[in-house]
Structure formats: structure tokens, C-alpha cells
Amino acid sequence: MKIEFKPKVTLVGAGPGDPDLITLKAVLALNKADVVLYDALIDPVLLKHAPDTAIKIFVGKRVGKHSYPQQDTNELCVEMARKHGHVVRLKGGDPFVFGRGAEELDYIETFGIPTEVVPGITSAIAVPAAAGVPVTKRGVSESFWVVTGTTSAGELSKDLALAAQSTATVVVLMGTKKLSEIVKVYSQFGKSELPIAIIQSGTTRDEKITAGYIGDIEQKAEDNKVEAPAIIIIGNVVRESLKLAEVYREAVKYNL
């Protein structure tokens, strides 16, 4: 007897890193998966939410390491859906915040395969929050920007120069390799004393926070051996974190 599969792809955001920060709707989607295609930043414990019979395939991409080409991932979503039924495409953070989720859906839908999106908690907000940094706070910051540190051309987004001229909190994703360029942009606008923090592996057991000012963050990042994955938060809200209070008390003490 031939088994008829009903192809479907659900694009699921897994949250910022801590496996407890995945949403209930995401877990329910995983419960019904026939195939899970998951990224590099996914905690393996999340795969336990999928049935034991589900096929689990790693399609992750990491800076400086072998990557699974995006087009191959797109094609695999279609192939697996046709062969096995329900594919959960599990992505870190929120799939529509620099996650290329929209590109994947565009491709899949050209084949007439039904799709669904389960939003995830984006690291742009959750990682600062977990570190005690509010991206907005009355009297401190009225807005925030989320900017990519690396565009498709491999360059720092030109939007950063606009953001640096504002009073907004700026969150830079995928920007650790561009730290010197980020510092240069802010320094050009006379903001070398603006607080900045780099949070590596935020919300996970491996979290590491490096905080300081635009003027000294490069040296601190080098001393602390900061690596990706990490996000960068720039603005006066950084000094609002109780976790980082000691850093800024010491700076005031020594008139830094």
C-alpha cells in the first residue's frame, strides 16, 4: 500500500539559545514533525521534542566554518516535505530577524507546498534583557535599532552610521568581526564615551559579557577573547544593568 504524504514546511524560531525560551507553539510543531532541519545555534535538547521516528538533519552555518549553502537548504526543505510530509525548519532566534526565513518561504511556496511560521524570541531583545539591559527605558532611550553587522556583501551595514547619530539603543547582530569598524563609526561622531557591551552565547550556560565604552571595548574584547556568536549593544541603557554596574562604577571612580 502506497503511503500518501501531505507535504508541509513549518518555519520555527527556537529563541535566543536557552532551550527553555522556545515557545509552546514551537514545541507543538516539533511534536508533529516528520523531519527537522536545524541550525548551528540550536540546543540539541530541543530535538527531543520531535518524535523518535523523525529524521533530524543539521544544516547549520557558522562564521569561519564549513557552511551548508542556503540554496541546498531551500531544496532540502522541498525534497523532505515531498518524501516524508511535515518538515520543521528550526532556526535560532526569530526566523524573520536576519534569519533568511522569508527567502526560504519564498522558495518553498513556488512549489505549492503549504507553509506556516512560528515566530521565535529574537536574541536582539532577549539577550540584552537576560543580561539586565533594557533596550528602552524611560528617560534613557526612546527607541532601538537592530542592525546587521555583516550584509550579504560582507560589509558593515551603512544604516549603522545613521543609528550612531541618534540617541537610540543600537543592537548589532553578527558584528563581532566588524567591531573595529563599529568603533570607528561611533568615534567619528564623538561618542567614544558611550557604553557598549558584547554578550557572547547569550542566555546559555556559556554566556560571557564584555562591557565598557566605545573607546576601550576593542582592547577588552581582545583581552576576553570574544568570539561569535555574540551580539553588541550600544547606548546608555547598558549602564542600567545591575550585572554590569561594577564596570561603570569603576569607570566613574577612575574618571574613565
C-alpha positions as CSV (number, residue, x, y, z in Angstrom):
1,M,0.0,0.0,0.0
2,K,1.4,3.4,-1.0
3,I,1.5,5.9,1.8
4,E,0.4,9.4,0.8
5,F,2.3,12.2,2.5
6,K,0.9,15.7,2.9
7,P,3.9,18.0,2.4
8,K,4.2,21.0,4.7
9,V,7.0,23.1,6.0
10,T,6.8,24.9,9.3
11,L,9.4,27.6,9.9
12,V,10.1,27.7,13.6
13,G,12.0,30.2,15.7
14,A,13.8,28.4,18.6
15,G,14.6,31.5,20.6
16,P,18.0,33.1,21.7
17,G,19.8,30.0,23.0
18,D,18.4,28.9,26.3
19,P,16.2,25.9,25.3
20,D,13.6,27.0,27.9
21,L,12.9,30.1,25.9
22,I,11.3,28.2,23.0
23,T,7.6,28.9,22.7
24,L,4.9,26.4,23.4
25,K,3.7,26.7,19.8
26,A,7.2,25.8,18.6
27,V,7.3,22.7,20.8
28,L,3.8,21.6,19.5
29,A,5.1,22.0,15.9
30,L,8.2,19.8,16.7
31,N,5.9,17.2,18.3
32,K,4.3,16.7,14.9
33,A,7.5,16.8,12.8
34,D,8.4,14.1,10.3
35,V,11.7,15.8,9.5
36,V,13.6,18.5,11.5
37,L,16.2,20.6,9.6
38,Y,18.1,22.5,12.3
39,D,20.7,25.3,12.5
40,A,24.1,25.5,14.3
41,L,22.8,27.6,17.3
42,I,20.1,25.1,18.2
43,D,20.5,23.4,21.6
44,P,20.4,19.7,20.9
45,V,17.9,19.2,23.7
46,L,15.2,20.8,21.6
47,L,15.4,17.9,19.1
48,K,13.9,15.7,21.9
49,H,10.6,17.5,21.3
50,A,10.4,15.8,17.9
51,P,9.2,12.2,17.7
52,D,11.9,9.5,17.8
53,T,10.9,8.5,14.3
54,A,11.6,12.0,12.9
55,I,14.6,12.5,10.6
56,K,16.9,15.1,12.1
57,I,19.3,16.8,9.7
58,F,21.9,19.5,10.6
59,V,22.0,22.4,8.1
60,G,23.8,24.9,10.2
61,K,26.1,27.8,9.2
62,R,28.8,29.2,11.4
63,V,31.3,32.1,10.9
64,G,34.6,30.8,9.7
65,K,33.5,27.2,9.4
66,H,32.1,25.0,6.7
67,S,28.6,26.1,5.9
68,Y,25.6,24.3,4.4
69,P,24.8,26.5,1.3
70,Q,21.4,28.3,1.6
71,Q,20.2,27.0,-1.8
72,D,20.9,23.5,-0.7
73,T,18.8,24.1,2.5
74,N,16.0,25.5,0.4
75,E,16.0,22.5,-1.9
76,L,16.2,20.1,1.0
77,C,13.1,21.6,2.6
78,V,11.1,20.8,-0.6
79,E,12.6,17.4,-1.1
80,M,12.0,16.2,2.5
81,A,8.4,17.6,2.5
82,R,7.6,15.7,-0.6
83,K,9.2,12.5,0.6
84,H,8.2,12.5,4.3
85,G,5.5,15.1,5.0
86,H,5.8,17.7,7.7
87,V,9.2,19.4,7.8
88,V,10.1,21.7,10.7
89,R,12.8,24.1,9.7
90,L,14.2,25.0,13.1
91,K,16.1,28.3,13.3
92,G,17.7,30.2,16.1
93,G,16.1,33.4,17.4
94,D,13.3,34.6,15.2
95,P,13.4,33.4,11.6
96,F,12.5,36.8,10.2
97,V,15.2,38.8,12.0
98,F,18.3,38.3,9.9
99,G,17.4,34.6,9.7
100,R,16.7,34.4,5.9
101,G,13.4,32.9,6.8
102,A,11.5,34.9,4.2
103,E,13.9,33.7,1.5
104,E,13.2,30.1,2.4
105,L,9.5,30.5,2.4
106,D,9.6,32.3,-1.0
107,Y,11.4,29.3,-2.5
108,I,9.2,26.6,-0.8
109,E,5.9,28.3,-1.8
110,T,6.9,28.3,-5.5
111,F,6.4,24.5,-5.3
112,G,2.9,24.8,-3.9
113,I,3.9,23.4,-0.6
114,P,1.9,24.8,2.4
115,T,3.9,26.7,4.9
116,E,3.5,28.1,8.4
117,V,5.6,30.4,10.5
118,V,6.0,30.1,14.3
119,P,7.8,33.2,15.5
120,G,10.6,33.0,17.9
121,I,12.0,35.2,20.7
122,T,14.7,37.2,18.9
123,S,18.1,37.5,20.5
124,A,18.1,41.2,19.7
125,I,15.8,41.8,22.6
126,A,16.1,38.7,24.8
127,V,19.9,38.5,25.2
128,P,20.2,42.1,26.5
129,A,17.1,41.5,28.7
130,A,18.6,38.4,30.2
131,A,21.8,40.4,31.0
132,G,19.7,43.1,32.7
133,V,20.0,45.6,29.8
134,P,16.6,47.1,28.8
135,V,16.7,48.2,25.1
136,T,14.4,51.0,26.1
137,K,13.9,52.8,29.4
138,R,12.0,56.0,30.2
139,G,14.4,58.9,30.4
140,V,17.3,56.9,28.9
141,S,16.3,55.6,25.5
142,E,13.1,56.2,23.5
143,S,13.8,53.7,20.7
144,F,16.1,51.0,19.5
145,W,17.7,49.9,16.2
146,V,18.6,46.3,15.2
147,V,21.3,46.4,12.6
148,T,23.2,43.6,10.9
149,G,27.0,43.7,11.3
150,T,27.5,41.8,8.1
151,T,25.4,42.4,5.0
152,S,25.1,39.9,2.1
153,A,28.1,41.7,0.6
154,G,30.1,41.0,3.7
155,E,30.2,44.7,4.7
156,L,29.0,46.6,7.8
157,S,25.5,48.0,7.2
158,K,25.5,51.6,6.2
159,D,22.5,52.1,8.5
160,L,24.9,52.0,11.5
161,A,26.2,55.4,10.6
162,L,22.6,56.7,10.8
163,A,21.9,54.9,14.0
164,A,25.1,56.3,15.6
165,Q,23.9,59.8,15.1
166,S,20.7,59.1,17.1
167,T,20.1,58.7,20.8
168,A,18.7,55.2,20.2
169,T,19.9,52.0,21.7
170,V,21.6,50.1,18.9
171,V,21.8,46.3,18.8
172,V,24.2,44.8,16.3
173,L,23.8,41.2,15.2
174,M,26.6,39.3,13.5
175,G,29.0,42.1,14.2
176,T,31.9,40.7,16.2
177,K,34.3,40.6,13.2
178,K,33.3,44.2,12.5
179,L,34.0,45.6,16.0
180,S,36.8,47.9,14.9
181,E,34.6,49.4,12.1
182,I,31.8,49.9,14.6
183,V,34.1,51.7,17.0
184,K,35.4,53.9,14.2
185,V,31.8,54.9,13.1
186,Y,30.9,55.9,16.7
187,S,34.2,57.6,17.3
188,Q,33.7,59.8,14.2
189,F,30.6,61.2,15.9
190,G,32.3,61.9,19.1
191,K,30.8,59.0,21.1
192,S,33.9,57.3,22.4
193,E,32.5,57.5,26.0
194,L,29.2,55.8,25.0
195,P,28.6,52.5,26.9
196,I,28.8,49.3,24.9
197,A,28.5,45.6,25.8
198,I,29.2,42.4,23.9
199,I,27.3,39.4,25.0
200,Q,28.7,36.1,23.7
201,S,26.4,33.0,23.8
202,G,23.7,34.9,25.5
203,T,21.1,33.2,27.7
204,T,23.2,29.9,27.7
205,R,25.4,28.4,30.3
206,D,28.4,29.6,28.3
207,E,27.3,33.3,28.3
208,K,30.2,35.8,28.6
209,I,29.7,39.5,28.9
210,T,32.4,42.1,28.0
211,A,31.4,45.7,28.8
212,G,33.0,49.1,28.6
213,Y,32.9,52.1,26.4
214,I,33.4,52.7,22.7
215,G,36.9,53.9,23.4
216,D,38.1,50.8,25.2
217,I,35.9,48.0,24.0
218,E,38.3,46.7,21.4
219,Q,41.1,46.1,23.9
220,K,38.6,44.5,26.3
221,A,37.2,42.2,23.6
222,E,40.7,41.1,22.7
223,D,41.6,40.5,26.3
224,N,38.5,38.5,26.9
225,K,38.9,36.6,23.6
226,V,35.4,37.5,22.4
227,E,34.1,35.2,19.6
228,A,30.9,34.7,17.7
229,P,28.1,34.1,18.3
230,A,27.7,37.4,20.1
231,I,25.5,40.5,20.0
232,I,26.6,44.0,20.6
233,I,24.5,46.6,22.5
234,I,25.4,50.3,22.3
235,G,23.8,53.0,24.3
236,N,23.3,54.5,27.8
237,V,20.9,51.6,28.7
238,V,23.9,49.3,29.0
239,R,24.9,51.0,32.3
240,E,21.4,50.3,33.6
241,S,22.2,46.6,34.1
242,L,22.8,45.5,37.7
243,K,25.1,42.8,36.3
244,L,27.3,45.4,34.7
245,A,27.1,48.1,37.4
246,E,30.5,47.4,38.8
247,V,32.1,48.1,35.4
248,Y,30.7,51.5,35.3
249,R,31.2,52.3,39.0
250,E,34.9,51.6,38.5
251,A,35.0,53.8,35.4
252,V,33.5,56.7,37.4
253,K,35.9,56.1,40.3
254,Y,38.9,56.4,38.0
255,N,37.3,59.2,35.8
256,L,37.2,57.0,32.7
